[in-house]
């Protein structure tokens, strides 16, 4: 199709192949108003609609003003022409989701100008790419092929569940800042976390749902972040509260954020280098899948899992009602729930069945030690604690309870001690006797002939 005139703007000859298309379109006051209206909702949507409308007009051979004029003059005739245009796209072999996107841009432009189509024009079923969520081994392989910056971006998506636009928005004017990581501390060139997993605040301005929320970054993710930030410090960058978590490689760009597209492209390059064909967004799906498994095993509640993924729900409503704050004890409970999910999120995670077997073996070992050493049944201690808590203890809580009870008993006056393997022979010759080998590797001994406390 040839060039054309945008009526009423004095701007002619829409350029081919997108050269200056955006600037020329926005030179029309009507299009600028439509674009600004979309912009107040979503920058990504506004840019996508503007770009798509330009493509449509270039392909169809009509200026944006022509669409309005035709639709106002004779709506049914315009709808016939639009249906024929959609048919022509299908004949060219365009995908259903691309055609649907073009139709949305046309409808958005028309509806902003008070024109609503009556005819339901079908664009078929969009084809969602069939992708399998990465395994732990595949995620670990991806991390090995990532430079430090891309590894951190991938870790935030895979472990914290954030969208790429949280790290850097579409225009590169906002994104995740170091101030959004309140438990991150930088001192004398070293990066530390006050506690792990580390809290990640997502501000309304970088949240897709325009809601404040928070999530957590795992210990593995923090280690990648620590290496990356300390590398930036060694390169001479001055990091402050307003510094971007994901920054440019050049120090002279240190105060600006990477655009969403650049973040996605960087991760995509690493995915290809690792031998996979995923979209970068699959990393967020990985996080959501692991939370799903954790929920099915009772490790995390559904509302908390939704909240960590940035979805609106009961917790989000309560968070907003409290002006962006939840009671500290509730935040810590949520941190504890996330901590239980870490083995599933980790790229080096063991299968849950194997983890369960290992924990069960440790529980039995601790019960045996307590029985032989102190003559007590730790199962009774567990039952008493469960009655007090009015719930069943998890395996991790049971192990912690048993270890604490054994340590308490051991500190009571009694001729017992723990020694290393190399010290055992000397103590046996001195009248001590072997009791048990503890999970830590230490050996418990006591004086011969002495009973248990």
C-alpha positions as CSV (number, residue, x, y, z in Angstrom):
1,X,0.0,0.0,0.0
2,X,1.1,3.5,-0.7
3,X,1.4,6.4,1.7
4,X,-1.6,8.4,2.9
5,X,-2.6,11.5,4.8
6,X,-3.8,11.7,8.4
7,X,-6.8,14.0,8.0
8,X,-7.0,17.1,10.1
9,X,-3.4,17.0,11.3
10,X,-1.4,18.3,8.3
11,X,0.8,15.2,8.6
12,X,1.3,13.3,5.4
13,X,2.9,10.1,4.1
14,X,3.0,7.6,6.9
15,X,6.5,6.1,6.6
16,X,7.1,2.5,5.6
17,X,8.4,-0.2,8.0
18,X,7.8,1.9,11.1
19,X,10.4,4.6,10.5
20,X,9.0,7.6,12.5
21,X,5.5,6.1,12.6
22,X,5.1,6.6,16.3
23,X,6.1,10.2,16.2
24,X,3.9,11.0,13.2
25,X,0.9,9.2,14.7
26,X,1.3,11.1,18.0
27,X,1.5,14.4,16.0
28,X,-2.3,14.0,15.5
29,X,-4.0,15.6,18.5
30,X,-6.8,13.1,18.5
31,X,-4.4,10.1,18.5
32,X,-2.4,11.8,21.2
33,X,-5.5,12.1,23.4
34,X,-6.4,8.5,22.8
35,X,-2.8,7.4,23.6
36,X,-2.6,9.5,26.8
37,X,-5.9,8.0,28.0
38,X,-4.5,4.5,27.5
39,X,-1.2,5.6,29.1
40,X,-3.0,6.3,32.4
41,X,-3.9,2.7,32.6
42,X,-0.9,0.9,31.3
43,X,2.2,2.1,29.4
44,X,2.6,-1.3,27.8
45,X,-1.0,-1.4,26.6
46,X,-0.8,2.2,25.3
47,X,2.4,1.5,23.3
48,X,1.1,-1.7,22.0
49,X,-2.2,-0.2,20.8
50,X,-0.5,2.7,19.2
51,X,2.0,0.5,17.4
52,X,-0.7,-1.9,16.3
53,X,-2.9,0.8,15.0
54,X,-0.1,2.1,12.8
55,X,0.5,-1.4,11.4
56,X,-3.2,-1.8,10.7
57,X,-3.5,1.5,8.9
58,X,-0.3,0.7,6.8
59,X,-1.7,-2.7,5.9
60,X,-5.3,-1.6,5.2
61,X,-4.3,1.6,3.4
62,X,-6.5,3.8,5.7
63,X,-5.5,6.6,7.9
64,X,-6.8,6.5,11.5
65,X,-9.2,9.4,10.7
66,X,-10.5,7.4,7.7
67,X,-11.6,4.6,10.1
68,X,-13.6,7.1,12.1
69,X,-15.1,8.8,9.0
70,X,-16.2,5.5,7.5
71,X,-17.6,4.1,10.7
72,X,-19.6,7.2,11.4
73,X,-21.0,7.5,7.8
74,X,-22.2,3.9,7.5
75,X,-21.6,1.6,10.3
76,X,-22.8,-1.6,8.6
77,X,-20.8,-1.0,5.5
78,X,-17.7,-0.3,7.7
79,X,-18.3,-3.5,9.6
80,X,-18.5,-5.4,6.3
81,X,-15.2,-3.9,5.2
82,X,-13.6,-4.7,8.6
83,X,-14.8,-8.3,8.3
84,X,-13.2,-8.5,4.9
85,X,-10.0,-7.1,6.2
86,X,-9.9,-9.7,9.0
87,X,-10.5,-12.4,6.5
88,X,-7.6,-11.2,4.4
89,X,-5.3,-11.5,7.4
90,X,-6.3,-15.1,7.9
91,X,-5.7,-15.8,4.2
92,X,-2.2,-14.4,4.6
93,X,-1.6,-16.9,7.4
94,X,-1.4,-14.6,10.4
95,X,-1.9,-16.1,13.8
96,X,-5.2,-15.8,15.6
97,X,-3.6,-13.9,18.6
98,X,-2.0,-11.4,16.3
99,X,-5.3,-10.7,14.4
100,X,-7.1,-10.4,17.8
101,X,-4.5,-7.8,18.9
102,X,-5.2,-5.8,15.7
103,X,-8.9,-5.9,16.2
104,X,-8.5,-4.7,19.8
105,X,-6.5,-1.7,18.6
106,X,-9.2,-0.8,16.1
107,X,-12.0,-1.1,18.6
108,X,-10.1,0.9,21.2
109,X,-9.5,3.7,18.7
110,X,-13.2,3.7,17.6
111,X,-14.7,3.5,21.1
112,X,-12.5,6.3,22.4
113,X,-14.2,8.4,19.7
114,X,-17.7,7.3,20.6
115,X,-18.1,4.5,18.0
116,X,-19.0,1.0,19.3
117,X,-19.2,-1.8,16.8
118,X,-22.4,-4.0,16.9
119,X,-21.2,-6.9,15.0
120,X,-19.3,-9.7,16.8
121,X,-16.2,-10.4,14.7
122,X,-14.5,-13.6,15.6
123,X,-10.7,-14.0,15.4
124,X,-10.5,-17.7,16.3
125,X,-8.8,-19.2,19.3
126,X,-5.4,-17.8,20.3
127,X,-2.7,-20.4,20.3
128,X,-0.9,-20.4,23.6
129,X,2.6,-21.8,23.2
130,X,3.0,-25.2,24.7
131,X,5.7,-25.0,27.3
132,X,6.8,-27.2,30.1
133,X,7.9,-25.6,33.3
134,X,11.6,-26.1,33.9
135,X,12.8,-28.7,36.2
136,X,15.3,-27.9,39.0
137,X,18.1,-29.2,36.9
138,X,17.1,-27.2,33.9
139,X,16.9,-24.0,36.0
140,X,20.3,-24.7,37.4
141,X,21.6,-25.1,33.8
142,X,20.1,-21.8,32.8
143,X,21.8,-20.0,35.7
144,X,25.1,-21.4,34.7
145,X,24.7,-19.8,31.2
146,X,23.7,-16.4,32.7
147,X,26.0,-13.4,33.3
148,X,25.5,-11.9,36.8
149,X,22.9,-9.3,35.7
150,X,20.7,-11.7,33.8
151,X,21.1,-14.4,36.5
152,X,19.7,-11.9,39.1
153,X,16.8,-11.0,36.8
154,X,16.0,-14.6,36.3
155,X,16.3,-15.3,40.0
156,X,13.8,-12.6,40.9
157,X,11.3,-14.1,38.4
158,X,11.9,-17.7,39.4
159,X,12.1,-17.3,43.2
160,X,10.2,-14.1,44.0
161,X,7.6,-14.6,41.2
162,X,7.8,-11.0,40.0
163,X,7.0,-10.0,36.4
164,X,9.8,-8.6,34.3
165,X,8.2,-5.1,34.3
166,X,8.7,-5.0,38.1
167,X,12.5,-5.0,37.5
168,X,12.2,-2.3,34.8
169,X,9.1,-0.8,33.2
170,X,8.4,-0.4,29.5
171,X,10.0,3.1,29.2
172,X,12.9,2.4,31.6
173,X,11.8,5.2,33.9
174,X,11.0,3.1,36.9
175,X,11.7,-0.3,38.4
176,X,12.8,-2.2,41.5
177,X,15.1,0.0,43.6
178,X,17.5,-1.0,46.4
179,X,15.1,0.9,48.7
180,X,12.5,-1.8,47.8
181,X,14.7,-4.3,49.6
182,X,14.5,-3.0,53.2
183,X,16.5,-5.9,54.6
184,X,19.5,-5.4,52.3
185,X,22.5,-3.6,53.8
186,X,25.6,-2.3,52.0
187,X,28.6,-1.5,54.1
188,X,32.3,-1.1,53.1
189,X,31.8,-2.8,49.8
190,X,30.0,-5.8,51.2
191,X,26.3,-6.7,50.7
192,X,24.4,-8.5,53.4
193,X,20.9,-9.4,54.3
194,X,19.5,-8.8,57.8
195,X,17.4,-11.9,57.5
196,X,16.6,-14.5,54.9
197,X,14.5,-15.0,52.9
198,X,14.6,-11.3,52.2
199,X,11.5,-9.2,51.8
200,X,10.9,-7.6,48.4
201,X,8.4,-4.6,48.3
202,X,6.6,-4.1,44.9
203,X,5.3,-0.6,44.6
204,X,2.0,0.3,42.9
205,X,3.8,2.1,40.1
206,X,5.6,-1.0,39.0
207,X,2.9,-3.5,39.7
208,X,0.7,-4.7,36.8
209,X,-2.4,-4.8,39.0
210,X,-1.5,-1.3,40.4
211,X,-1.5,-2.7,43.9
212,X,1.2,-2.6,46.5
213,X,2.4,-6.0,47.7
214,X,5.5,-7.8,48.8
215,X,7.1,-11.1,48.2
216,X,10.4,-12.7,49.3
217,X,13.7,-13.6,47.7
218,X,15.3,-17.0,48.6
219,X,18.8,-17.5,50.0
220,X,19.9,-18.8,46.6
221,X,18.5,-15.7,44.9
222,X,20.2,-13.4,47.5
223,X,23.5,-15.0,46.8
224,X,23.2,-14.2,43.1
225,X,22.2,-10.6,44.0
226,X,25.1,-10.2,46.5
227,X,27.6,-11.3,43.8
228,X,26.1,-8.9,41.3
229,X,25.9,-5.9,43.5
230,X,29.4,-6.3,44.9
231,X,30.6,-6.5,41.3
232,X,29.0,-3.2,40.5
233,X,30.6,-1.7,43.6
234,X,34.1,-3.0,42.5
235,X,33.5,-1.3,39.1
236,X,33.1,2.0,40.8
237,X,29.3,2.4,40.9
238,X,27.9,4.3,43.9
239,X,24.9,2.4,45.1
240,X,22.2,4.3,47.0
241,X,18.5,3.7,47.9
242,X,17.4,5.0,44.5
243,X,19.8,2.8,42.6
244,X,18.1,0.2,40.3
245,X,18.4,-3.4,41.4
246,X,19.0,-4.3,37.7
247,X,21.2,-1.7,36.2
248,X,23.0,-0.8,33.0
249,X,26.4,-2.3,32.4
250,X,27.9,1.2,32.1
251,X,28.3,3.3,35.3
252,X,27.2,6.5,33.4
253,X,23.7,4.9,33.1
254,X,23.6,3.9,36.8
255,X,20.5,6.0,37.6
256,X,18.3,4.7,34.9
257,X,16.5,1.4,34.7
258,X,16.5,-1.3,32.0
259,X,13.4,-1.4,29.9
260,X,11.2,-4.5,30.2
261,X,12.0,-5.5,26.6
262,X,15.8,-5.4,27.3
263,X,15.4,-7.5,30.5
264,X,13.4,-10.1,28.6
265,X,15.8,-10.1,25.7
266,X,18.8,-10.6,28.0
267,X,17.2,-13.6,29.7
268,X,16.1,-15.0,26.3
269,X,19.7,-14.9,25.0
270,X,20.7,-17.0,28.0
271,X,17.8,-19.4,27.6
272,X,18.9,-20.1,24.0
273,X,22.6,-20.4,25.1
274,X,21.5,-23.1,27.6
275,X,19.8,-25.0,24.8
276,X,16.2,-24.3,25.6
277,X,13.4,-22.5,23.7
278,X,11.3,-21.1,26.6
279,X,9.9,-17.6,26.8
280,X,11.4,-15.7,29.7
281,X,8.0,-15.6,31.3
282,X,8.3,-19.3,32.0
283,X,10.4,-18.4,35.0
284,X,7.4,-16.8,36.7
285,X,5.4,-19.9,35.8
286,X,8.1,-22.0,37.5
287,X,7.6,-20.0,40.7
288,X,3.9,-20.3,40.6
289,X,4.1,-24.1,40.0
290,X,6.4,-24.6,43.0
291,X,4.0,-22.6,45.1
292,X,1.2,-24.8,43.8
293,X,3.0,-27.9,44.9
294,X,3.8,-26.3,48.3
295,X,0.1,-25.4,48.8
296,X,-0.9,-29.0,48.0
297,X,1.5,-30.2,50.7
298,X,0.2,-27.7,53.3
299,X,3.3,-25.6,53.3
300,X,1.6,-22.3,52.3
301,X,-1.9,-21.1,52.2
302,X,-3.7,-20.2,49.0
303,X,-4.2,-16.4,49.9
304,X,-0.5,-16.0,50.8
305,X,0.6,-17.8,47.6
306,X,-1.7,-15.4,45.6
307,X,-0.3,-12.4,47.4
308,X,3.3,-13.3,46.7
309,X,2.5,-13.6,43.0
310,X,1.0,-10.1,42.9
311,X,-2.6,-11.2,42.5
312,X,-5.4,-9.3,44.2
313,X,-7.3,-11.2,47.0
314,X,-8.1,-11.2,50.7
315,X,-4.5,-10.5,51.8
316,X,-4.1,-7.7,49.2
317,X,-7.3,-6.1,50.5
318,X,-6.1,-6.2,54.1
319,X,-2.7,-4.9,53.1
320,X,-4.3,-1.9,51.3
321,X,-6.7,-1.3,54.2
322,X,-3.7,-1.1,56.5
323,X,-2.1,1.5,54.2
324,X,0.6,-0.9,53.0
325,X,1.4,-2.5,56.3
326,X,0.5,-5.8,57.9
327,X,1.2,-6.7,61.6
328,X,4.9,-7.6,62.0
329,X,4.0,-11.0,63.4
330,X,1.9,-11.8,60.3
331,X,4.8,-10.7,58.0
332,X,7.0,-13.1,59.9
333,X,4.5,-15.9,59.6
334,X,4.4,-15.3,55.9
335,X,8.2,-15.3,55.8
336,X,8.2,-18.6,57.6
337,X,5.7,-20.1,55.1
338,X,7.9,-18.9,52.2
339,X,11.0,-20.4,53.9
340,X,9.2,-23.8,53.9
341,X,8.8,-23.4,50.1
342,X,12.5,-22.7,49.5
343,X,13.5,-26.3,49.0
344,X,10.9,-26.6,46.2
345,X,12.0,-23.3,44.6
346,X,15.7,-23.9,44.8
347,X,17.5,-24.9,41.6
348,X,19.2,-27.7,43.6
349,X,16.1,-28.9,45.3
350,X,15.8,-32.5,46.2
351,X,12.6,-34.4,45.3
352,X,10.0,-33.9,48.1
353,X,9.8,-37.7,48.6
354,X,13.6,-37.9,49.2
355,X,13.4,-35.0,51.6
356,X,10.6,-36.6,53.5
357,X,12.5,-39.9,53.9
358,X,15.6,-38.0,55.2
359,X,13.6,-36.1,57.8
360,X,11.8,-39.2,58.9
361,X,15.2,-40.9,59.5
362,X,16.4,-38.0,61.5
363,X,13.3,-38.0,63.7
364,X,13.8,-41.7,64.4
365,X,17.5,-41.1,65.2
366,X,16.6,-38.4,67.7
367,X,14.0,-40.5,69.4
368,X,16.5,-43.4,69.7
369,X,19.1,-41.1,71.3
370,X,16.6,-39.6,73.8
371,X,15.5,-43.1,74.8
372,X,18.9,-44.6,75.3
373,X,20.4,-41.5,76.9
374,X,17.6,-40.1,79.1
375,X,15.0,-42.9,79.1
376,X,12.3,-40.6,77.7
377,X,9.9,-41.0,74.8
378,X,10.0,-37.9,72.6
379,X,6.7,-38.9,71.1
380,X,5.1,-37.9,74.3
381,X,6.8,-34.5,74.2
382,X,5.5,-34.1,70.6
383,X,1.9,-35.0,71.6
384,X,2.0,-32.5,74.4
385,X,3.2,-29.7,72.1
386,X,0.6,-30.5,69.5
387,X,-2.2,-30.3,72.2
388,X,-0.8,-26.9,73.2
389,X,-0.6,-25.6,69.6
390,X,-4.0,-27.3,68.7
391,X,-2.5,-28.6,65.4
392,X,-0.1,-31.3,64.1
393,X,3.5,-30.4,64.0
394,X,5.4,-30.5,60.7
395,X,8.5,-32.7,60.2
396,X,10.7,-29.6,60.5
397,X,9.0,-28.4,63.7
398,X,9.2,-32.0,65.1
399,X,13.0,-32.1,64.5
400,X,13.5,-28.7,66.0
401,X,11.5,-29.7,69.1
402,X,13.3,-33.0,69.6
403,X,16.8,-31.4,69.2
404,X,15.9,-28.6,71.7
405,X,14.6,-31.2,74.2
406,X,17.7,-33.3,73.9
407,X,19.9,-30.2,74.3
408,X,17.9,-29.2,77.4
409,X,18.3,-32.6,79.0
410,X,22.0,-32.7,78.1
411,X,22.6,-29.3,79.9
412,X,21.2,-30.7,83.2
413,X,23.9,-31.9,85.7
414,X,24.9,-35.3,84.5
415,X,28.3,-37.1,83.8
416,X,27.8,-36.9,80.0
417,X,29.7,-35.1,77.2
418,X,30.0,-34.8,73.5
419,X,33.4,-35.5,71.9
420,X,34.9,-35.7,68.4
421,X,35.7,-39.1,66.9
422,X,39.4,-38.6,67.4
423,X,38.9,-38.1,71.1
424,X,36.8,-41.2,71.7
425,X,39.6,-43.8,72.3
426,X,41.2,-41.7,75.1
427,X,37.9,-41.3,76.9
428,X,37.0,-44.9,76.6
429,X,40.3,-45.8,78.2
430,X,39.5,-43.3,81.0
431,X,36.3,-45.1,82.0
432,X,33.8,-43.5,79.7
433,X,31.3,-45.5,77.6
434,X,29.8,-44.8,74.1
435,X,26.1,-43.8,74.0
436,X,25.3,-42.6,70.5
437,X,26.4,-40.8,67.5
438,X,24.4,-37.6,67.0
439,X,23.2,-36.2,63.7
440,X,25.9,-33.5,63.9
441,X,28.6,-36.1,63.9
442,X,29.5,-35.6,67.5
443,X,29.7,-38.7,69.8
444,X,27.9,-38.8,73.1
445,X,29.6,-40.6,76.0
446,X,29.0,-41.0,79.7
447,X,30.7,-42.4,82.8
448,X,30.3,-46.2,83.1
449,X,27.8,-47.3,85.7
450,X,26.0,-44.0,85.8
451,X,22.3,-43.9,85.0
452,X,20.4,-41.5,82.9
453,X,18.9,-38.4,84.4
